[in-house]
């Protein structure tokens, strides 16, 4: 995601000053492509740029890049703007925002409800949160990356919205896998099932993006099962704090954790179908196919 965002911004006339990744070889390769530096330290990234985008895996990674004692992004940061794009707990977004302000900088959330192709094309759906002045400062560059952009509210609010989006998406994905898995067990033509789903109350965005992949077992990763588990966990943490029980979200989290435990965490979220289709991942094979029609 971060690499494609950098490619898009360079195409739109922005100078990408520096790129950083824990995988040094990957960072060097991208830097050569973009004509950017690939510094060895995070502090050098901050020194090189006025606006710093972060796209990391989880809360622990975010805390490392902002708070590690030996090297972090908050060195010499006065006047800089952070645009933090990862799906993290709202608490961590608020924590990094407070730390940035103490150091004389600003930080906003620009949470992405899109995937790798949209990052490259500049058609991301962005949910933005933070202090109004910082958000206004970031809007010109964010508009180069997005087809739709919604300013949600103060720090943490965009992260909450992203957790809600991904929670519902994950539930829909797991539900679709069960529906198609049952249809397969009953011997129905899955192309016909998907067509009927699309024309009835079973229609969903996930049906469009994942339905055929589930049938064909094409789980090339655009959003991993591991990330789905993480994001459903974030939403359930928010629910616990609000005093709510969310049994569907909890069941979905268990499914994605099963995938991770089975070594399938790097498959796309559509891979949850491997847990539900007959003959896959320990599911019983169907004995006799029925006529493939309704």
N, C-alpha and C positions, 0 to 999 in steps of 0.2 A: 504494500500500500504506500509506504513512504517513498520508495523509489519511483513509483509511477506518479505520485504527486510532484516530486521534484522534476521529473521529465516534463510534466504538464506546465509547471511554472516557468521552466526554462523556455519552452516553446512560446509562452505568452510574454516573453521579454524580461522576465526577472532573472537576476544573476543569482545562481545557486552557489553560495560562497564555499560551503563545506558540507560534507556528508560523513556520518559516523554510524558504525554498526559494530556490535560485539564480534561479528565475523569480519575480521580485518580485510580478508581477501575480497569479500563481497563489496565492502565499502570502497576499496581501491578501484575495483572494476567499474563501479557506478561513477566514481569521481572522474575517472578517465573519460567516460562517456559524456559527462556533463561539463567537463572543463573546470571541475571544482577541486578543492583541497580535500584530502582524507586524513585529517589530523589524528594523532595518536591519543589525544586527551579530549575530554568533554569541555574543559575550560577553553581550549582552542576553538571549539565550535562556537561557543558564546562570544569569544573575541572577534570572530570572523563575520558574524551576521547581526543584523538588527532585529530580525524576526526568526525565531527558532521553533520549528515544528518538531513535536515528539510523537512517535508512534511505537509504543512498546507493548509487551505481551501481557503484563499483569501488574498488580500493585507493587510487588517486590521489585520488579524491574524499574518502575517509576521512582520508587524511593532510592534505588541505587543511583540513578542518573542525576537526581536532585540533591541527595543527602550523603552520598558516600564520602568518607573523611578524606581519602587520598586524592580524589578528583571528582568534580561535579559541575553541573551547568550553572550554578549560582555564583561562580567566581567572576568578579569584574562585570556584573550583570546590570549595573545601573542604566536605566533608560531603555532596556531591551524588552521585547514582547515575546512571550511563549504562547504557542498555539498547541494545546495538548489534545491529541485526537484519539487516543486509545480508549477502549471500553474498560473502565476501572470503577472501583467503588467511588461514590460521590465524596466520601470522607477523604480519600487520597487526593482527589482534584482540589478540594477545599484546602487541604494541608499544603499542597504545593503552591497554590495561589497565595496563601498567607505568607509563605516563605519568600516567594518572589517579591511581594510588596515590601517585606521587611528589608530586602536587599536593594530596593529602589527600582524594581522592575514590575511588570504586570504579567498575568497569566490568564488565559481564557480556555474554555473547553470548546472544541469543535468536533463533536462526536459524529461518526459516519454511519449512516444506515445504507451502505452500498458496498460494492466489492471491488476487486482488482481492475476489471475493465473500466468501471466508472471513474476510478482514480486516474487512469490514463487519459480518459476522454474529457475530464473536467466536468463530469455530470454527477458528482456525488450528491447525496442528500445529507445536508449538515444540520445538526442541532447544536446551537451555540449558546453558551452560558458564561456569565462573568460580569464584571463591573461595566456599566454602559460606555464609559469613555474608552476602555480597552477594547470592547467589542467593536465600537465604531472605527477604531484605528485598524482593526484586523479585517474589516469588511471588504475593502478593495481586493485584497489577495484571496480571501475566501470565495469571493464571487468568481474568480478565475478557475476555481476548483469544483464549483457546484452548479447543478441545474436548479436545485431547490435548497433554500436556506431558511431556517426558522430560528429566530432568537427566542429562547425559552424563558430566560430569567437569570437570577444571580448564580454565583458559583455553586456547583453541585447539581443544579437543576437540569442541565443538559445530560449529565451522567445518569441522573434518575430516569429521564425520558428514554435514553438509549437502553437502559436496563429493562424498561417496560417493553420497548419494541422487540428486543431480542428474546425476552421471556415469551411473549405471544408468538413470535416467529418459531421458536423452538417447540412450543406446544403444537402449533400447526404442523410442523415438520414430522414430529413423532406421531401425531394423529393420522396424517396422510400415509405414513409408512404402515400403520396398522390397517388402514382401510384398503390399501393396495395389496398388502400381505394377505388379508382375508380374501380379497377378490381372487388372488392367485391360488389360494388353497381351495377355493370353490370352483376353480377351473375356468374363470371368465377371461375374456380377451382384454388385456390390460390397456391396450390402446383405446378400446371402446369405453372402458371404465373411466379412463382419464377424460375422454371427450364428454361423457355424461356428467362427471364431476364438474367440469368446467362450465356446464350449462345449468347447474342446479345450486342448491345451497351448500354443496361441498366445494365450491370454487374458492380459490385462494391464490394469493401471490406465490406461495410456496408450491402449489400445484404447477404453476407455470415454470418455475425455476428448477424444481427438483423431481417432479413426477416421472418424467421419462428417464432421468438418471437413476432413480430407484429401480425402475423396471429393468434397465439395461446394465445395472451394477456399475455405472460410470460415476465414480466418486472422486474425480479429480477435485482438488481442494480449492475452493474459493472462501469458505468459512468452515474451519475445522470443528470436528466433534469436541475436541479438547477445549476450544474457545466457547463452544455452545455450553459445555458443562460449567465453565467458569462464569459465563454471563447469567445463566439460570441461577447459579449460586449467589451472584450479586443481588439479583431480584429477590430471592428468597430471604436473604439477609435483611433487605429493606422491609419485606413483609413482616418478618419477626419483630423488627424494631417498631413497626406500626401496629403490632398486635393482631395481625391477620394470618389465617391459615389458607394456603393456596394449594390444595391437593393435586390439581392438574400440573402445576409448575413443579411440585415436588416429585411427582411420578416421572415427568420428563427429565428432570435432573438425574434421577436414578438410571434412566435409560442411557443418557450420555455418559454417565460415570461407568456404566457397564462396558460401553465401547472403549473408554480409556483403559479400563482394567484388562480388557481383552486385547490390548495392543492396537486398537483401531482409532485411536484418538487423532491421528493425522489425516484420516479420511475426511472428506467434506461431511457436513451435517446430514446430507442425504444418506450417508452410510448407516444411519439408524435403521434403515430398511433391512440391513443384514441381521438385525435382531428379530425381525418380525416375519419375513417371507419364509414360506415353507422350503426346507432343504438348505437353508443358509444358517450358518453359525449355530448348529445344533437344533434348528427347527426341524420337525419331522417332515419328511417328504410326502407329498400328496400321493395317494394310492392310484387314483384313476381320475383322469380329467373329464369334466363334463363338457357338454356342447358349449362352444365359446360364443355365447350370445345371451341376451336377456330374454 
